[in-house]
């Protein structure tokens, strides 16, 4: 008796410089293009997938085994998966968690996320580290059977991340409120540039009522919430291509409203102050990134997700080119000396490039939410003297 065996379906990852990696389809079948980046977290893949900052990016996971704990309804960071494509080495054949309600492959398929498995992700990451992030496409099923030259042409036709204004594509369409846990102590207007759900929850735990506003909100929208402080979230895209939120932030700073920014919010603070931003070679994404708080000397283990950084002098305070007082670099990445935080000496404002809300961890930087609360409750003149 002759047994017929079917040929497994194929998938291919095509990088902008022409390098290709063959594998098997994972998630939805079809094709997708985006910027190829890598994330280093061994846990928290559900939070990575649903982080709006990964919009229009093909994410390569450095951890070899993905999908072990399945997917649940509690750990999503937003309303959907945002990654453009997903690249893994060994997808788990079983889901092993009492919290799981479905497996990862099925969720990727349900949400139309095209992925590829069985890829030597170490080789992909080494290539990206040497050549820098670049556009990429994942093609599976019938799409993978097309000539590589055709696939490469589609990848190279895809829009680049530099110059991309994407916050409006991931922001909430309507304002909403996250109520304070327990007694309401303060009110914060939070501009949603791609906000993760854990961020307003961290503020709510400290008695803060958070009014989350669309990325297109103006000063009148902010002031209508009668805020004790203003927050700018993380988000995707090139900070140099973002104009409306930068103008809003300048108006916030001119009124000396307490301000805290995370990730994209840090970059926009730099732009509002008149500083430049630039694209990193391959960015910082994932966990266990060491950052020093230069004011205390403390080293924090942090979570990151950014491909752009602020260009600011590291050697002491400098005058803001936009005339908004003195600014200094408060935090610096110890791997490459990238600016990881800013703080104003003459106004009540500070920001960090990394993620203190850090779902699913680490939590070394959670104190920054307390610092923001202190900024909103202390005497303004004392705060200026002490620094944000």
DRENDO-1510 file (C-alpha; in Angstrom, 1 decimal, always signed):
<recs>
REC; n; res; u; v; w
REC; 1; UNK; +0.0; +0.0; +0.0 .
REC; 2; UNK; +1.3; +3.4; -1.0 .
REC; 3; UNK; +0.9; +6.3; +1.4 .
REC; 4; UNK; +0.7; +9.7; -0.2 .
REC; 5; UNK; +2.2; +12.6; +1.8 .
REC; 6; UNK; +1.2; +16.1; +1.2 .
REC; 7; UNK; +3.9; +18.8; +0.7 .
REC; 8; UNK; +3.7; +21.3; +3.6 .
REC; 9; UNK; +2.7; +24.8; +2.6 .
REC; 10; UNK; +5.5; +27.2; +2.3 .
REC; 11; UNK; +6.1; +30.8; +3.5 .
REC; 12; UNK; +9.0; +33.2; +2.9 .
REC; 13; UNK; +10.3; +36.3; +4.6 .
REC; 14; UNK; +11.8; +38.7; +2.1 .
REC; 15; UNK; +14.0; +41.5; +3.4 .
REC; 16; UNK; +14.5; +44.8; +1.5 .
REC; 17; UNK; +18.1; +44.1; +0.7 .
REC; 18; UNK; +17.1; +40.8; -1.0 .
REC; 19; UNK; +17.9; +38.3; +1.7 .
REC; 20; UNK; +15.2; +35.6; +2.1 .
REC; 21; UNK; +14.2; +33.1; +4.7 .
REC; 22; UNK; +12.0; +30.1; +4.0 .
REC; 23; UNK; +9.6; +28.7; +6.6 .
REC; 24; UNK; +6.0; +27.6; +7.1 .
REC; 25; UNK; +2.8; +29.7; +7.4 .
REC; 26; UNK; +1.8; +30.8; +10.9 .
REC; 27; UNK; -1.5; +32.5; +11.5 .
REC; 28; UNK; -3.3; +33.9; +8.5 .
REC; 29; UNK; -2.2; +33.0; +5.0 .
REC; 30; UNK; -1.5; +35.7; +2.4 .
REC; 31; UNK; +1.0; +38.5; +2.3 .
REC; 32; UNK; +2.0; +41.6; +4.3 .
REC; 33; UNK; +4.7; +44.2; +4.3 .
REC; 34; UNK; +6.2; +46.5; +6.9 .
REC; 35; UNK; +9.4; +47.4; +8.7 .
REC; 36; UNK; +11.3; +44.4; +10.0 .
REC; 37; UNK; +12.2; +44.8; +13.7 .
REC; 38; UNK; +13.1; +42.4; +16.5 .
REC; 39; UNK; +11.8; +42.1; +20.1 .
REC; 40; UNK; +13.8; +40.5; +22.8 .
REC; 41; UNK; +11.1; +39.5; +25.4 .
REC; 42; UNK; +10.9; +35.9; +26.4 .
REC; 43; UNK; +7.5; +36.5; +27.9 .
REC; 44; UNK; +4.7; +38.9; +27.1 .
REC; 45; UNK; +4.2; +38.2; +23.4 .
REC; 46; UNK; +0.5; +39.0; +23.7 .
REC; 47; UNK; +1.3; +42.4; +25.0 .
REC; 48; UNK; +3.8; +42.9; +22.2 .
REC; 49; UNK; +1.3; +41.9; +19.5 .
REC; 50; UNK; -1.3; +44.3; +20.8 .
REC; 51; UNK; +1.0; +47.3; +21.4 .
REC; 52; UNK; +0.0; +50.0; +18.9 .
REC; 53; UNK; +3.6; +51.1; +18.7 .
REC; 54; UNK; +4.2; +48.1; +16.5 .
REC; 55; UNK; +1.7; +49.3; +13.8 .
REC; 56; UNK; +3.1; +48.7; +10.3 .
REC; 57; UNK; +6.0; +46.6; +11.6 .
REC; 58; UNK; +7.0; +43.0; +11.0 .
REC; 59; UNK; +8.1; +41.7; +14.4 .
REC; 60; UNK; +10.8; +39.0; +14.7 .
REC; 61; UNK; +10.7; +37.3; +18.1 .
REC; 62; UNK; +14.2; +36.5; +19.5 .
REC; 63; UNK; +12.8; +34.0; +22.0 .
REC; 64; UNK; +12.7; +30.6; +20.1 .
REC; 65; UNK; +9.5; +29.2; +21.6 .
REC; 66; UNK; +6.4; +31.3; +21.2 .
REC; 67; UNK; +2.8; +30.5; +22.0 .
REC; 68; UNK; +3.3; +28.5; +25.1 .
REC; 69; UNK; +0.7; +30.3; +27.2 .
REC; 70; UNK; -1.8; +30.9; +24.5 .
REC; 71; UNK; -4.0; +34.0; +24.5 .
REC; 72; UNK; -6.4; +35.4; +27.0 .
REC; 73; UNK; -8.9; +38.3; +27.3 .
REC; 74; UNK; -7.1; +40.2; +30.1 .
REC; 75; UNK; -3.6; +40.9; +28.7 .
REC; 76; UNK; -4.3; +42.8; +25.5 .
REC; 77; UNK; -2.8; +46.3; +25.5 .
REC; 78; UNK; -5.3; +47.6; +23.0 .
REC; 79; UNK; -8.4; +46.7; +21.1 .
REC; 80; UNK; -6.6; +44.5; +18.5 .
REC; 81; UNK; -3.3; +43.1; +17.2 .
REC; 82; UNK; -1.3; +45.8; +15.5 .
REC; 83; UNK; +1.8; +44.1; +14.1 .
REC; 84; UNK; +1.9; +43.9; +10.3 .
REC; 85; UNK; +3.5; +40.5; +10.4 .
REC; 86; UNK; +5.0; +38.0; +12.8 .
REC; 87; UNK; +8.2; +35.9; +12.6 .
REC; 88; UNK; +8.9; +33.0; +15.0 .
REC; 89; UNK; +11.2; +30.0; +15.2 .
REC; 90; UNK; +9.3; +27.3; +17.1 .
REC; 91; UNK; +5.6; +27.9; +17.7 .
REC; 92; UNK; +4.4; +25.8; +20.7 .
REC; 93; UNK; +2.3; +22.8; +19.7 .
REC; 94; UNK; +0.3; +23.1; +22.9 .
REC; 95; UNK; -1.2; +25.8; +25.0 .
REC; 96; UNK; -0.3; +25.5; +28.7 .
REC; 97; UNK; -1.9; +28.1; +30.9 .
REC; 98; UNK; -5.0; +28.1; +33.1 .
REC; 99; UNK; -5.6; +31.7; +31.9 .
REC; 100; UNK; -5.6; +30.8; +28.2 .
REC; 101; UNK; -8.9; +30.9; +26.2 .
REC; 102; UNK; -7.5; +30.1; +22.8 .
REC; 103; UNK; -4.2; +29.4; +21.1 .
REC; 104; UNK; -1.9; +32.0; +19.5 .
REC; 105; UNK; -2.0; +30.7; +15.9 .
REC; 106; UNK; -5.8; +30.7; +15.8 .
REC; 107; UNK; -5.9; +34.3; +17.2 .
REC; 108; UNK; -3.4; +35.5; +14.5 .
REC; 109; UNK; -5.5; +33.8; +11.9 .
REC; 110; UNK; -8.7; +35.3; +13.3 .
REC; 111; UNK; -7.3; +38.8; +13.2 .
REC; 112; UNK; -5.7; +38.4; +9.7 .
REC; 113; UNK; -2.1; +38.6; +10.9 .
REC; 114; UNK; +0.2; +36.9; +8.4 .
REC; 115; UNK; +3.1; +35.1; +10.0 .
REC; 116; UNK; +5.9; +32.7; +9.3 .
REC; 117; UNK; +7.4; +29.9; +11.5 .
REC; 118; UNK; +10.4; +27.7; +11.3 .
REC; 119; UNK; +12.7; +30.6; +10.5 .
REC; 120; UNK; +16.2; +30.9; +12.0 .
REC; 121; UNK; +15.4; +34.0; +13.9 .
REC; 122; UNK; +18.9; +34.3; +15.2 .
REC; 123; UNK; +20.2; +34.7; +11.7 .
REC; 124; UNK; +17.4; +37.3; +10.9 .
REC; 125; UNK; +18.3; +39.3; +14.1 .
REC; 126; UNK; +22.0; +39.2; +13.4 .
REC; 127; UNK; +21.3; +40.5; +9.8 .
REC; 128; UNK; +19.1; +43.3; +11.1 .
REC; 129; UNK; +21.7; +44.3; +13.7 .
REC; 130; UNK; +24.4; +44.4; +11.1 .
REC; 131; UNK; +22.4; +46.1; +8.3 .
REC; 132; UNK; +19.8; +48.0; +10.3 .
REC; 133; UNK; +16.0; +47.7; +10.3 .
REC; 134; UNK; +14.6; +47.6; +6.8 .
REC; 135; UNK; +11.3; +46.9; +5.0 .
REC; 136; UNK; +10.2; +43.3; +4.8 .
REC; 137; UNK; +7.4; +41.1; +3.6 .
REC; 138; UNK; +5.9; +37.8; +4.7 .
REC; 139; UNK; +4.3; +35.8; +2.0 .
REC; 140; UNK; +2.6; +32.4; +2.5 .
REC; 141; UNK; +0.5; +29.9; +0.5 .
REC; 142; UNK; +0.1; +30.9; -3.1 .
REC; 143; UNK; +1.8; +34.2; -2.6 .
REC; 144; UNK; +5.0; +32.4; -1.6 .
REC; 145; UNK; +5.1; +30.5; -4.9 .
REC; 146; UNK; +5.6; +33.7; -6.9 .
REC; 147; UNK; +9.1; +34.7; -8.1 .
REC; 148; UNK; +11.2; +36.2; -5.4 .
REC; 149; UNK; +11.9; +39.2; -7.7 .
REC; 150; UNK; +8.2; +40.1; -7.7 .
REC; 151; UNK; +8.0; +39.8; -3.9 .
REC; 152; UNK; +11.1; +41.9; -3.4 .
REC; 153; UNK; +9.6; +44.6; -5.7 .
REC; 154; UNK; +6.5; +44.7; -3.5 .
REC; 155; UNK; +8.7; +45.1; -0.4 .
REC; 156; UNK; +10.7; +47.9; -1.8 .
REC; 157; UNK; +7.5; +49.7; -2.9 .
REC; 158; UNK; +6.2; +49.7; +0.7 .
REC; 159; UNK; +6.3; +53.0; +2.5 .
REC; 160; UNK; +9.3; +53.6; +4.8 .
REC; 161; UNK; +8.9; +54.3; +8.5 .
REC; 162; UNK; +10.9; +57.6; +8.2 .
REC; 163; UNK; +8.4; +60.3; +7.6 .
REC; 164; UNK; +5.4; +58.3; +8.6 .
REC; 165; UNK; +2.8; +60.0; +10.7 .
REC; 166; UNK; +0.9; +57.1; +12.2 .
REC; 167; UNK; -0.5; +58.2; +15.6 .
REC; 168; UNK; -3.9; +59.1; +14.1 .
REC; 169; UNK; -4.3; +55.6; +12.7 .
REC; 170; UNK; -4.0; +53.9; +16.1 .
REC; 171; UNK; -5.6; +56.5; +18.4 .
REC; 172; UNK; -9.0; +56.2; +19.9 .
REC; 173; UNK; -11.7; +57.8; +17.7 .
REC; 174; UNK; -13.6; +59.1; +20.7 .
REC; 175; UNK; -12.6; +60.3; +24.2 .
REC; 176; UNK; -13.1; +57.9; +27.1 .
REC; 177; UNK; -12.5; +57.9; +30.9 .
REC; 178; UNK; -10.6; +55.5; +33.0 .
REC; 179; UNK; -11.9; +56.1; +36.5 .
REC; 180; UNK; -9.7; +56.4; +39.6 .
REC; 181; UNK; -9.4; +53.3; +41.8 .
REC; 182; UNK; -10.9; +54.4; +45.1 .
REC; 183; UNK; -11.1; +58.1; +45.8 .
REC; 184; UNK; -10.3; +60.4; +42.9 .
REC; 185; UNK; -7.4; +62.6; +43.9 .
REC; 186; UNK; -6.4; +64.1; +40.5 .
REC; 187; UNK; -7.5; +64.3; +36.9 .
REC; 188; UNK; -5.1; +63.8; +33.9 .
REC; 189; UNK; -5.7; +64.5; +30.2 .
REC; 190; UNK; -3.9; +61.7; +28.3 .
REC; 191; UNK; -3.3; +62.1; +24.6 .
REC; 192; UNK; -3.7; +58.7; +22.9 .
REC; 193; UNK; -0.9; +58.4; +20.4 .
REC; 194; UNK; -1.1; +54.7; +20.6 .
REC; 195; UNK; -1.6; +54.3; +24.3 .
REC; 196; UNK; -1.4; +50.9; +26.0 .
REC; 197; UNK; -4.2; +50.0; +28.4 .
REC; 198; UNK; -1.8; +49.4; +31.3 .
REC; 199; UNK; -0.7; +53.0; +31.4 .
REC; 200; UNK; -4.0; +54.6; +32.5 .
REC; 201; UNK; -4.5; +51.7; +34.9 .
REC; 202; UNK; -1.2; +52.5; +36.6 .
REC; 203; UNK; -2.4; +56.1; +37.0 .
REC; 204; UNK; -5.9; +55.0; +38.2 .
REC; 205; UNK; -4.2; +52.9; +40.9 .
REC; 206; UNK; -2.8; +56.1; +42.3 .
REC; 207; UNK; -6.2; +57.8; +42.5 .
REC; 208; UNK; -6.0; +59.5; +39.1 .
REC; 209; UNK; -9.0; +59.8; +36.8 .
REC; 210; UNK; -7.7; +59.6; +33.3 .
REC; 211; UNK; -9.4; +61.3; +30.3 .
REC; 212; UNK; -8.0; +59.6; +27.2 .
REC; 213; UNK; -8.2; +61.9; +24.2 .
REC; 214; UNK; -7.8; +61.3; +20.5 .
REC; 215; UNK; -4.4; +62.2; +18.9 .
REC; 216; UNK; -6.1; +65.1; +17.1 .
REC; 217; UNK; -7.2; +66.8; +20.3 .
REC; 218; UNK; -6.4; +70.4; +20.8 .
REC; 219; UNK; -5.8; +72.6; +23.8 .
REC; 220; UNK; -9.6; +73.3; +24.3 .
REC; 221; UNK; -10.2; +69.6; +24.5 .
REC; 222; UNK; -7.4; +69.2; +27.1 .
REC; 223; UNK; -8.6; +72.2; +29.2 .
REC; 224; UNK; -12.2; +70.9; +29.1 .
REC; 225; UNK; -11.2; +68.0; +31.3 .
REC; 226; UNK; -9.9; +70.5; +33.9 .
REC; 227; UNK; -6.7; +68.5; +34.2 .
REC; 228; UNK; -4.2; +68.6; +37.1 .
REC; 229; UNK; -1.7; +67.2; +34.6 .
REC; 230; UNK; -1.2; +66.2; +30.9 .
REC; 231; UNK; +0.2; +62.9; +29.7 .
REC; 232; UNK; +1.4; +61.9; +26.2 .
REC; 233; UNK; +1.6; +58.2; +25.4 .
REC; 234; UNK; +3.7; +55.9; +23.4 .
REC; 235; UNK; +2.9; +55.4; +19.7 .
REC; 236; UNK; +4.2; +54.5; +16.2 .
REC; 237; UNK; +5.8; +56.5; +13.5 .
REC; 238; UNK; +8.4; +59.2; +13.0 .
REC; 239; UNK; +8.2; +62.0; +15.6 .
REC; 240; UNK; +9.5; +64.5; +13.0 .
REC; 241; UNK; +6.4; +63.9; +10.9 .
REC; 242; UNK; +4.0; +64.7; +13.8 .
REC; 243; UNK; +2.9; +68.3; +14.1 .
REC; 244; UNK; -0.4; +68.8; +15.8 .
REC; 245; UNK; +0.6; +67.0; +19.1 .
REC; 246; UNK; +3.9; +69.0; +19.2 .
REC; 247; UNK; +2.0; +72.3; +18.9 .
REC; 248; UNK; -0.4; +71.2; +21.6 .
REC; 249; UNK; +2.5; +70.2; +23.9 .
REC; 250; UNK; +4.1; +73.6; +23.4 .
REC; 251; UNK; +0.9; +75.2; +24.5 .
REC; 252; UNK; +0.7; +72.9; +27.6 .
REC; 253; UNK; +4.3; +73.8; +28.5 .
REC; 254; UNK; +3.7; +77.5; +28.1 .
REC; 255; UNK; +0.9; +77.2; +30.6 .
REC; 256; UNK; +3.2; +75.3; +32.9 .
REC; 257; UNK; +0.7; +72.4; +33.3 .
REC; 258; UNK; +2.4; +69.4; +34.8 .
REC; 259; UNK; +3.5; +67.0; +32.0 .
REC; 260; UNK; +4.6; +63.4; +31.8 .
REC; 261; UNK; +5.5; +61.6; +28.5 .
REC; 262; UNK; +6.4; +58.0; +27.7 .
REC; 263; UNK; +8.2; +56.7; +24.6 .
REC; 264; UNK; +6.7; +58.7; +21.7 .
REC; 265; UNK; +5.7; +61.2; +24.3 .
REC; 266; UNK; +9.3; +61.6; +25.2 .
REC; 267; UNK; +10.3; +62.2; +21.6 .
REC; 268; UNK; +7.5; +64.8; +21.1 .
REC; 269; UNK; +8.6; +66.6; +24.2 .
REC; 270; UNK; +12.0; +66.8; +22.6 .
REC; 271; UNK; +10.4; +68.2; +19.4 .
REC; 272; UNK; +8.3; +70.7; +21.4 .
REC; 273; UNK; +11.5; +72.0; +23.1 .
REC; 274; UNK; +13.1; +72.5; +19.7 .
REC; 275; UNK; +15.4; +69.5; +19.9 .
REC; 276; UNK; +15.9; +67.1; +17.0 .
REC; 277; UNK; +15.1; +63.4; +16.7 .
REC; 278; UNK; +16.8; +60.7; +14.6 .
REC; 279; UNK; +16.2; +57.1; +13.6 .
REC; 280; UNK; +18.2; +54.4; +15.4 .
REC; 281; UNK; +20.0; +51.7; +13.5 .
REC; 282; UNK; +17.8; +48.9; +14.8 .
REC; 283; UNK; +16.0; +50.4; +17.7 .
REC; 284; UNK; +15.3; +49.1; +21.2 .
REC; 285; UNK; +12.5; +46.6; +21.6 .
REC; 286; UNK; +11.9; +44.1; +24.3 .
REC; 287; UNK; +12.9; +43.8; +27.9 .
REC; 288; UNK; +16.0; +43.8; +30.2 .
REC; 289; UNK; +17.3; +47.1; +28.8 .
REC; 290; UNK; +19.6; +48.8; +31.4 .
REC; 291; UNK; +18.9; +52.5; +31.9 .
REC; 292; UNK; +20.5; +54.9; +34.4 .
REC; 293; UNK; +18.6; +57.6; +36.2 .
REC; 294; UNK; +21.3; +60.2; +36.2 .
REC; 295; UNK; +19.8; +62.2; +39.1 .
REC; 296; UNK; +20.0; +59.2; +41.5 .
REC; 297; UNK; +22.6; +56.9; +39.9 .
REC; 298; UNK; +20.1; +54.1; +40.1 .
REC; 299; UNK; +20.2; +51.6; +37.2 .
REC; 300; UNK; +16.7; +50.3; +36.1 .
REC; 301; UNK; +16.0; +47.2; +34.1 .
REC; 302; UNK; +13.4; +48.4; +31.6 .
REC; 303; UNK; +11.1; +47.5; +28.7 .
REC; 304; UNK; +11.5; +49.4; +25.4 .
REC; 305; UNK; +9.8; +49.8; +22.0 .
REC; 306; UNK; +11.2; +52.6; +19.9 .
REC; 307; UNK; +13.0; +53.1; +16.7 .
REC; 308; UNK; +13.6; +56.9; +17.0 .
REC; 309; UNK; +15.4; +58.8; +19.8 .
REC; 310; UNK; +15.9; +62.4; +20.9 .
REC; 311; UNK; +19.1; +64.3; +20.0 .
REC; 312; UNK; +20.0; +66.2; +23.1 .
REC; 313; UNK; +23.4; +67.0; +24.7 .
REC; 314; UNK; +24.4; +64.7; +27.6 .
REC; 315; UNK; +26.7; +67.1; +29.3 .
REC; 316; UNK; +24.4; +69.1; +31.6 .
REC; 317; UNK; +21.4; +71.4; +31.2 .
REC; 318; UNK; +20.9; +73.3; +28.0 .
REC; 319; UNK; +18.5; +76.1; +27.0 .
REC; 320; UNK; +15.5; +74.9; +25.0 .
REC; 321; UNK; +15.9; +76.1; +21.4 .
REC; 322; UNK; +12.1; +76.8; +21.5 .
REC; 323; UNK; +12.5; +79.2; +24.4 .
REC; 324; UNK; +10.8; +76.9; +27.0 .
REC; 325; UNK; +13.5; +77.1; +29.7 .
REC; 326; UNK; +16.3; +74.7; +30.5 .
REC; 327; UNK; +16.2; +71.0; +29.8 .
REC; 328; UNK; +18.6; +68.2; +30.8 .
REC; 329; UNK; +18.9; +64.5; +30.0 .
REC; 330; UNK; +17.6; +62.7; +33.1 .
REC; 331; UNK; +18.0; +59.1; +31.9 .
REC; 332; UNK; +20.5; +57.4; +29.6 .
REC; 333; UNK; +20.7; +53.9; +28.1 .
REC; 334; UNK; +23.8; +52.1; +29.3 .
REC; 335; UNK; +24.1; +49.9; +26.2 .
REC; 336; UNK; +24.6; +52.8; +23.8 .
REC; 337; UNK; +24.2; +56.1; +25.6 .
REC; 338; UNK; +20.9; +56.9; +23.9 .
REC; 339; UNK; +18.8; +59.6; +25.5 .
REC; 340; UNK; +16.2; +57.8; +27.7 .
REC; 341; UNK; +14.6; +60.7; +29.5 .
REC; 342; UNK; +14.2; +64.5; +29.7 .
REC; 343; UNK; +13.4; +66.8; +32.4 .
REC; 344; UNK; +12.8; +70.6; +32.5 .
REC; 345; UNK; +14.3; +72.7; +35.2 .
REC; 346; UNK; +12.1; +75.8; +34.7 .
REC; 347; UNK; +8.8; +74.0; +34.1 .
REC; 348; UNK; +6.9; +71.1; +35.5 .
REC; 349; UNK; +7.6; +68.5; +32.9 .
REC; 350; UNK; +9.5; +65.3; +32.4 .
REC; 351; UNK; +9.5; +62.2; +30.2 .
REC; 352; UNK; +11.1; +58.8; +29.6 .
REC; 353; UNK; +11.8; +56.9; +26.5 .
REC; 354; UNK; +11.1; +53.5; +28.0 .
REC; 355; UNK; +7.9; +51.9; +29.4 .
REC; 356; UNK; +7.4; +52.2; +33.2 .
REC; 357; UNK; +4.0; +50.5; +32.9 .
REC; 358; UNK; +5.9; +47.4; +31.6 .
REC; 359; UNK; +3.3; +44.8; +31.1 .
REC; 360; UNK; +4.4; +42.0; +31.5 .
REC; 361; UNK; +7.4; +43.5; +33.2 .
REC; 362; UNK; +9.9; +44.5; +34.5 .
REC; 363; UNK; +8.6; +47.0; +37.0 .
REC; 364; UNK; +11.7; +48.8; +38.1 .
REC; 365; UNK; +10.5; +52.1; +36.7 .
REC; 366; UNK; +7.0; +52.2; +38.3 .
REC; 367; UNK; +8.1; +55.0; +40.6 .
REC; 368; UNK; +7.8; +57.4; +37.7 .
REC; 369; UNK; +4.0; +57.4; +38.0 .
REC; 370; UNK; +4.5; +58.4; +41.7 .
REC; 371; UNK; +6.8; +61.1; +40.5 .
REC; 372; UNK; +4.1; +62.4; +38.2 .
REC; 373; UNK; +1.6; +62.4; +41.0 .
REC; 374; UNK; +4.1; +64.3; +43.2 .
REC; 375; UNK; +4.6; +66.8; +40.4 .
REC; 376; UNK; +0.8; +67.5; +40.3 .
REC; 377; UNK; +0.3; +67.8; +44.0 .
REC; 378; UNK; +3.4; +69.7; +45.3 .
REC; 379; UNK; +3.9; +73.4; +45.3 .
REC; 380; UNK; +5.0; +74.5; +41.7 .
REC; 381; UNK; +7.9; +76.7; +42.9 .
REC; 382; UNK; +9.3; +74.0; +45.1 .
REC; 383; UNK; +9.0; +71.5; +42.2 .
REC; 384; UNK; +10.9; +73.8; +39.9 .
REC; 385; UNK; +13.7; +74.1; +42.5 .
REC; 386; UNK; +13.9; +70.4; +43.1 .
REC; 387; UNK; +13.4; +69.4; +39.5 .
REC; 388; UNK; +10.6; +67.2; +38.0 .
</recs>
